[in-house]
Amino acid sequence: MGILMQGDRVGVLAASNAVLPERKTETDALFEALTDMGLNPVLGDFVYGDIFSGSPEDKADVLNDFYRDSSIKAIFDISGGDLSNSLLPYLDYRIIKKRKTPFFGYSDLTTLINGIYAKTGNAAFLYQVANIVRDGSGVQKIRFKESILGRDNSLFDLNDCRYLQGTSMNGEVIGGNIRCFLKLAGTEYMPDFNRKILFLEANSGDEARIFSYLNQLKQLGVFEKIKGVLLGNFTEMEDNNKNIGRLLLQVMDNKKIPVAKTDQVGHGLLSRCIVIGREYVMLRQ
């Protein structure tokens, strides 16, 4: 895809829960890996701590400053947890819309990614860059380098989608981690659902909890507006041999909406990247 070039400066921050100090070695390894690829990573303030490493305003300022800096060509969030939605009121959406700097994050960063898309129309990348060092096989590092700095597309290829209902879907993708996405319900930061593909995944959440989340989506009228649902990994459920596809079809109770399942996007170390706000055309393989 070729998003970056060697020599580019990239911002690194933690917009959600602080990164624990004992994980600094992982961040150091990430900086070394990015540097070896020819990038120049820049660490923002308020990254390390227990849970709260800075106020929402402090962290929003870090992100805003990265967007304002024209020398920063991409922004990578390395956090997760619960706190990122607290930044939404303090972001400078005017400069974010103008710069269009690629933003990467996953899990709790679902709130920022979808909030930014809702307020600006800018696409953003549901992907955890730290996986390039967490994955011991080296596959993620190769995919990242060849897709972000080269012309390969393997990081973004979703070539293992199994249709549970219907045969195709097309539209802009919204969504992400189901628990975090639902934090946006009733706010100005929730994207418009009309004619969208809704992507959903989860790390934690047993069958009962996911059932409740799916029913919340139904009660919000989501399944009456979207053009399709793409399910990623639901780690806890699937580790306990529970079927997320069957659960969704039961709750949705609408045979007209295409539903597909992929194991290529989620919280796994080999998870690929899905782009929120980008148009996808997905046909039955």
NUKOLRO-823997 format. One record per residue: x, y, z of N, C-alpha, C in turn. Coordinates in steps of 0.001 Angstrom, whole numbers, padded with zeros to 6 digits, always signed. Example, Ala and Ser with C-alpha at 12.3 -4.5 7.8 and 13.67 -1.06 7.14 Angstrom:
2
+013190-005690+007800+012300-004500+007800+013200-003300+007800+012850-002250+007080+013670-001060+007140+012900+000030+007870
This chain:
285
+000825-001203+000000+000000+000000+000000+000865+001262+000000+002019+001226+000702+002954+002327+000643+002487+003596+001336+002101+003498+002614+001616+004660+003369+002770+005556+003798+003925+004948+004117+005075+005693+004621+006293+005470+003734+007289+006350+003938+008567+006226+003243+009682+006212+004281+010793+005607+003928+011943+005623+004823+012345+007060+005118+012674+007303+006368+013010+008640+006822+011852+009384+007450+010620+008871+007293+009449+009539+007855+009460+009497+009378+009006+010589+009978+008805+010652+011424+007403+010153+011739+007279+009332+012801+005982+008791+013214+005806+009019+014709+004621+009459+015090+004326+009689+016497+003851+008420+017177+004244+008231+018428+003834+007073+019227+003269+007598+020548+002068+007146+020921+001452+007643+022146+000588+006567+022781+000044+006898+023968-000862+006010+024691-002093+006825+025080-003125+006788+024253-004328+007585+024499-005274+006914+025483-005147+005613+025664-005999+004887+026602-005220+004695+027911-005334+003540+028540-004617+003313+029799-003118+003477+029603-002449+003965+030630-001005+004124+030570-000324+002774+030344+000809+002817+029678+001638+001625+029509+002409+001417+030808+002341+000222+031364+003029-000053+032625+004539+000103+032447+005224+000682+033428+006671+000910+033302+007457-000358+032988+006992-001500+033500+007721-002744+033240+007627-003184+031776+006771-002542+031003+006675-002869+029578+007486-001905+028717+008302-001089+029358+009130-000155+028599+010072-000896+027650+010519-002078+028058+011420-002840+027184+010729-003196+025867+009423-003449+025915+008680-003735+024688+008614-002496+023801+008383-001346+024419+008353-000104+023644+009717+000178+023036+010784-000075+023804+012139+000106+023276+012369-000803+022069+011884-002051+022174+012035-002990+021057+011247-002528+019845+010067-001956+020079+009261-001424+018978+009991-000273+018296+010560+000628+019092+011291+001759+018510+012489+001260+017700+013147+000230+018199+014279-000330+017463+013819-000929+016143+012679-001646+016180+012161-002269+014953+011759-001210+013934+011078-000159+014378+010672+000908+013464+011886+001635+012897+012885+001838+013748+014113+002506+013298+014842+001651+012266+014874+000340+012492+015520-000568+011544+014830-000541+010185+013544-000209+010177+012809-000104+008912+013042+001235+008213+013761+002119+008887+014048+003413+008292+013136+004535+008751+012267+004255+009735+011375+005274+010270+012015+005958+011474+011505+007119+011822+012008+007875+012969+010876+008059+013981+010741+007130+014939+009643+007226+015906+009895+008306+016951+008814+008991+017315+008851+010054+018310+007851+009704+019406+008317+009575+020652+007447+009187+021759+006784+010418+022361+005455+010393+022460+004726+011479+023085+004829+011422+024602+004370+012463+025247+004332+012498+026711+003179+011653+027234+003214+011378+028537+002133+010708+029263+001882+009281+028779+002961+008568+028445+002824+007189+027982+002837+006214+029156+003773+006375+030090+003974+005382+031148+003277+005777+032446+002813+004762+033180+002177+004995+034469+001426+003764+034909+000568+003945+035909-000226+002839+036425-001482+002671+035574-002439+003530+035716-003600+003558+034822-003689+004927+034166-003626+005958+035016-003730+007335+034545-002338+007952+034473-001877+008207+033272-000560+008835+033104-000681+010324+032827-001884+010806+032664-002138+012215+032407-003629+012424+032300-004065+013668+032354-005492+013954+032232-005935+013742+030786-007252+013618+030550-007727+013532+029163-007266+014720+028322-007269+015914+028921-006805+017100+028196-005331+016985+027831-004516+016481+028779-003084+016300+028516-002864+015366+027331-003548+014228+027363-003339+013231+026310-003882+013716+024968-005005+014425+025015-005547+014980+023772-004577+015988+023169-003901+016759+024021-002912+017724+023526-001780+017024+022791-001350+015866+023316-000290+015098+022653-000744+014686+021257-001963+014162+021179-002474+013714+019882-002674+014907+018948-003246+015981+019449-003428+017181+018624-002099+017702+018092-001074+017695+018952+000240+018193+018532+000838+017325+017437+000640+016014+017524+001122+015144+016448+000418+015479+015133-000882+015737+015192-001606+016102+013977-001142+017456+013442-000854+018383+014334-000442+019724+013887+000942+019716+013249+001776+018759+013645+003161+018690+013170+003190+018048+011783+003436+018829+010772+003401+018316+009403+004514+017324+009110+005530+017259+009982+006606+016298+009765+006236+014901+010264+005159+014788+011044+004689+013491+011526+003788+012885+010453+004201+011762+009906+003509+011167+008757+002546+010048+009135+002598+009576+010375+001635+008594+010872+001677+008642+012393+000583+008207+013019+000480+008196+014476+000095+006790+014910+000892+006226+015812+000665+004869+016301+000329+004913+017791-000832+004407+018149-001169+004263+019562-000800+002860+020022-000119+002768+021171+000342+001464+021660-000393+001028+022924-001514+001703+023233-002223+001408+024477-003491+000613+024221-004200+000379+025290-005501-000266+025275-006072-000157+026668-007295-000615+026843-007898-000557+028171-009275+000054+028143-009418+001252+028754-010754+001806+028960-010883+003315+028767-009800+004044+028627-009848+005481+028854-009932+006360+027607-009791+005815+026423-009573+006688+025267-010784+007556+024920-011996+007128+025243-013159+007962+024908-013144+009290+025667-012391+009366+026760-012332+010611+027528-011619+011731+026769-010869+011393+025721-010161+012411+024934-011064+013086+023902-012166+012450+023544-012953+012889+022393-013384+014369+022451-013802+014896+023598-014222+016304+023596-013080+017303+023411-011834+016848+023543-010694+017766+023550-009864+017710+022270-010303+016919+021298-009543+016813+020054-009873+017968+019115-008863+018366+018360-009015+019456+017394-009403+018849+016048-010701+018667+015838-011172+017965+014646-010920+018763+013372-010819+020066+013490-010524+020882+012310-009143+020535+011773-008139+020485+012645-006778+020181+012181-006659+018705+011806-007373+017827+012518-007342+016400+012180-007894+016183+010773-008999+016850+010467-009597+016709+009134-008659+017254+008067-007994+018349+008365-007098+018978+007393-005867+018116+007137-005249+017612+008190-003985+016872+008044-004172+015481+007447-005232+014785+007904-005477+013402+007443-004301+012471+007736-003541+012754+008798-002425+011889+009179-002956+010504+009538-002435+009433+008954-002917+008087+009289-002764+007787+010780-003847+007327+011385-003867+006982+012813-004104+005492+012961-003271+004845+013766-003345+003398+013991-003587+003119+015478-004538+002251+015770-004782+001809+017133-005800+000686+017110-005987+000013+018247-006972-001063+018255-007605-001164+019637-008542-002093+019778-009207-002363+021041-009914-001105+021532-009506-000541+022671-010185+000642+023202-010060+001851+022288-009064+001845+021403-008914+002952+020452-010016+002944+019395-010851+001904+019410-012066+001891+018599-012850+003186+018793-012884+003715+020032-013653+004928+020290-013064+006125+019543-011741+006298+019589-011123+007423+018888-011227+007266+017379-010975+006062+016898-010991+005824+015455-012363+006133+014859-013417+005650+015518-014766+005907+015010-015214+007333+015292-014791+007887+016425-015119+009273+016727-014495+010226+015731-013234+009985+015385-012557+010816+014384-013236+010679+013028-013594+009454+012671-014296+009253+011399-015640+009989+011392-016393+009885+012510-017703+010533+012581-017597+012055+012467-016556+012632+013044-016422+014092+013091-015720+014669+011865-014915+013860+011171-014093+014399+010077-014269+013675+008751-014731+012435+008786-014763+011620+007579-013441+010960+007261-012423+011175+008097-011110+010573+007862-011124+009086+008200-010561+008284+007327-010375+006865+007622-009237+006692+008630-009270+005594+009374-008207+005283+010340-008036+003772+010410-006931+003341+010996-006480+001960+010873-006618+001214+012196-007441+000171+012191-007642-000653+013379-006527-001705+013412-005449-001354+014111-004259-002207+014093-003338-001797+015241-002763-002798+015929-001828-002560+017025-000397-002758+016522+000324-001631+016380+001674-001693+015826+002630-002473+016728+002359-002531+018026+003249-003263+018932+003310-004752+018616+002334-005247+017838+002364-006667+017469+003559-007020+016590+004209-006043+015992+005375-006375+015173+006532-006869+016032+006497-006555+017343+007517-007116+018239+006929-008170+019171+005635-008142+019413+005005-009164+020252+004948-010512+019547+004768-010481+018237+004708-011711+017442+006122-012241+017233+006415-013349+017876+007759-013907+017797+008103-014558+016475+007107-014789+015622+007363-015479+014355+007996-014573+013308+007850-013263+013482+008369-012322+012496+007414-012012+011366+006261-012713+011329+005303-012518+010233+004740-011105+010248+004373-010620+011439+003795-009279+011508+004783-008214+011044+006025-008383+011423+007039-007391+011045+007190-007337+009522+007176-008505+008905+007315-008566+007440+006092-007934+006769+004889-008319+007232+003669-007756+006654+003651-006232+006802+004004-005761+007991+003978-004325+008253+004946-003588+007332+006159-004059+007276+007167-003373+006464+006787-003378+004995+006360-004538+004484+006075-004643+003057+004782-003923+002660+003850-003773+003619+002578-003118+003304+002596-001629+003624+003269-001232+004694+003271+000177+005106+004352+000963+004374+005496+000320+004150+006577+001003+003434+006756+000514+002009+006101-000558+001654+006234-001107+000306+004908-001119-000416+004812-001933-001435+003603-001974-002264+002788-003245-002060+003191-004036-001077+002443-005251-000769+001145-004870-000047+000190-005786-000021-001093-005500+000634-001448-006554+001665-000475-007388+002058-000795-008541+002895-001327-008159+004272-000933-006998+004789-001430-006570+006096-002918-006245+006045-003400-005894+004871-004782-005435+004719-005682-006454+004029-005098-007507+003467-005883-008500+002732-006749-009326+003681-008047-009250+003512-008971-010110+004247-009487-011148+003263-008722-012214+003114-009006-013207+002068-009554-014512+002624-010045-014457+003870-010600-015656+004482-011911-015301+005183-012878-014798+004406-014188-014431+004947-015208-015492+004553-015864-016055+005532-016856-017104+005298-018258-016517+005513-019085-016625+004516-020433-016065+004631-021342-017002+005420-021989-016448+006432-022971-017176+007228-024383-016891+006730-024520-015769+006019-025808-015352+005472-025521-014372+004342-026162-014579+003190-025908-013736+002041-024655-014164+001296-024322-013407+000247-023183-013766-000602-022229-012610-000863-022595-011393-000503-021721-010256-000754-022160-009067+000086-021249-008120+000262-021576-006846+000893-020575-005805+000429-021028-004577+000388-020115-003488+000048-020556-002226+000784-019573-001407+001138-019849-000176+001857-018668+000222+002706-018738+001405+003288-017699+001839+004212-017826+001045+005512-016674+000695+006071-016638-000087+007303-016563+000842+008510-017382+000551+009526-017283+001199+010824-017239+000113+011892-016929+000497+013131-016955-000469+014221-015582-000797+014756-015466-002000+015304-014227-002433+015949-014569-003295+017142-013908-003052+018260-014202-003794+019480-015614-003455+019950-016456-004460+020105-017878-004220+020355-018107-003484+021670-017387-003868+022728-017563-003205+024027-017204-001730+023938-016097-001439+023308-015623-000061+023228-016462+000763+022261-016876+000152+021163-017701+000846+020181-018995+001346+020809-019585+000535+021682-020859+000901+022284-020736+002039+023290-019522+002398+023687-019351+003592+024530-019803+004855+023793-019823+004797+022472-020182+005958+021664-021693+006123+021499-022470+005146+021955-023925+005194+021780-024499+006457+022420-025313+007172+021665-025964+008373+022169-025107+009620+022148-023896+009523+021590-022999+010674+021534-022845+011157+020091-022272+012331+019942-022009+012867+018608-020854+012162+017919-020198+011264+018632-019019+010583+018098-019351+009220+017492-020611+008800+017577-021023+007540+016950-021240+007768+015461-020603+006971+014604-020797+007152+013159-022229+006850+012725-022594+007392+011588-023869+007081+010955-023822+005641+010461-024852+004871+010769-024888+003459+010395-025434+003215+008994-026078+004194+008403-026772+003973+007141-025830+003476+006046-026172+002303+005508-025486+001703+004361-024012+001395+004651-023695+001140+005915-022328+000783+006303-022198-000718+006504-020955-001202+006447-020613-002544+006928-020159-002383+008377-020759-003136+009283-020401-003065+010689-019432-004193+011017-018199-003824+011396-017212-004812+011826-017233-004893+013345-017238-006122+013879-017265-006335+015313-016265-007413+015711-015562-007185+016827-014682-008198+017403-014646-007967+018910-014083-008926+019642-013968-008779+021093-012843-009659+021600-012191-009202+022648-011213-010020+023359-011916-010685+024540-012312-009896+025523-013068-010424+026652-014552-010406+026336-015309-011160+027117-016753-011207+026955-017235-012623+026721-017948-013183+027729-018526-014512+027545-019798-014396+026718-020457-015513+026503-021617-015546+025620-022715-014608+026105-022942-014555+027419-024008-013702+027958-023697-012224+027729-022451-011836+027944-022092-010434+027773-022199-010012+026301-021691-010854+025415-021782-010516+023987-023237-010483+023538-024046-011384+024074-025482-011377+023782-026091-010031+024155-025699-009491+025310-026245-008202+025744-025773-007074+024833-024508-007110+024394-024007-006077+023478-024752-006113+022148-024966-007312+021624-025674-007449+020346-027114-006943+020466-027739-007194+021602-029095-006694+021801-029114-005179+021938-028075-004603+022512-028008-003141+022559-027943-002569+021146-027137-003182+020284-027077-002737+018888-028454-002849+018224-029146-003942+018497-030476-004124+017917-031429-003049+018413-031380-002731+019697-032272-001732+020277-031943-000320+019797-030704-000112+019341-030317+001163+018744-030778+001285+017291-031357+000210+016746-031833+000221+015370-030741-000003+014337-029579-000488+014802-028429-000627+013908-028707-001611+012780-029324-002740+013087-029495-003788+012090-030544-003427+011033-031259-002332+011241-032207-001859+010242-031546-000903+009250-030313-000501+009511-029663+000536+008710-028464+000038+007910-027749-000953+008446-026474-001357+007847-026676-002248+006626-025590-002397+005862-025620-003244+004660-025017-004620+004906-024394-004817+006056-023796-006111+006344-023030-006077+007645-022708-007266+008157-021908-007409+009379-020729-008315+009075-019547-007846+009452-018340-008668+009382-017879-008944+010799-017823-010213+011168-017385-010624+012501-015921-011011+012467-015142-010449+013387-013768-010869+013575-013689-011910+014673-012560-011962+015349-012384-012903+016458-013115-012414+017711-013777-013333+018382-014359-013093+019707-013640-014068+020637-012518-013625+021157-011521-014522+021739-012066-015362+022878-012638-014725+023897-013106-015490+025058-014206-016458+024672-015155-016006+023877-016231-016891+023439-015686-018084+022672-014812-017806+021710-014321-018875+020847-013376-019809+021579-012662-019292+022583-011824-020168+023412-012668-021164+024205-013937-020799+024407-014860-021684+025132-015850-022366+024192-015459-022434+022901-016233-023161+021889-017662-022643+021729-017833-021327+021869-019127-020701+021632-019116-020057+020255-020263-020075+019603-020354-019666+018198-020929-018250+018082-020082-017283+017765-020518-015894+017660-021461-015696+016475-021227-016403+015383-022093-016261+014224-023519-016683+014529-023667-017808+015176-025000-018296+015530-025695-017322+016485-024926-016765+017420-025495-015829+018390-025976-014555+017695-025169-014023+016771-025570-012815+016046-026828-013061+015232-026881-014160+014491-028055-014441+013655-029310-014577+014513-029168-015157+015698-030299-015295+016613-030814-013924+017054-029903-013049+017445-030297-011730+017939-030808-010857+016801-030107-010863+015690-030441-009987+014572-031791-010355+013957-032019-011648+013762-033299-012156+013247-033717-011412+011985-032780-011308+011051-033044-010613+009784-032248-011299+008690-032932-012060+007868-032262-012861+006844-031788-012041+005646-032125-010753+005616-031747-009919+004479-030352-009308+004629-029811-009325+005833-028524-008672+006068-027395-009681+005912-026472-009467+004976-025331-010376+004841-024472-010379+006110-023996-011552+006463-023111-011713+007620-021944-012594+007210-020722-012128+007475-019526-012910+007171-018644-012987+008409-017792-013992+008448-016887-014217+009586-015468-014349+009063-014539-013644+009721-013121-013805+009423-012360-014037+010713-011335-014861+010636-010440-015068+011780-009160-014254+011624-009143-013329+010681-007920-012592+010373-007812-011251+011095-008870-010828+011790-008841-009546+012499-009401-009737+013904-008670-009219+014881-009098-009311+016271-007960-008919+017191-007862-009606+018323-006818-009297+019300-005597-010221+019190-005599-011122+018244-004475-012037+018100-003217-011325+017628-002074-011922+017919-000792-011306+017561-000591-011218+016052-001313-012045+015308-001192-012024+013846-002366-011304+013184-003127-010567+013966-004274-009859+013414-003853-008908+012303-004636-008905+011237-004403-007971+010143-005111-006643+010438-004967-005726+009534-005501-004373+009710-006781-004205+008898-007813-003655+009523-009008-003256+008787-009120-001742+008915-009509-001092+007839-009510+000366+007780-010927+000883+007999-011126+001564+009111-012430+002137+009428-012639+003396+008578-013767+003448+007884-014052+004569+007004-013676+004330+005558-013163+003153+005272-012792+002822+003893-013859+001928+003269-014077+002083+001974-015030+001272+001224-014453-000127+000989-015234-001143+001313-014857-002527+001057-015914-003174+000167-015449-004009-000732-016333-004867-001519-015950-006296-001170-016877-007040-000566-016574-008376-000062-017513-009377-000703-016916-010282-001478-017676-011301-002180-017404-012658-001554-018366-013556-001665-018157-014920-001179-016974-015537-001906-016049-016125-001140-014848-016717-001747-015214-018004-002481
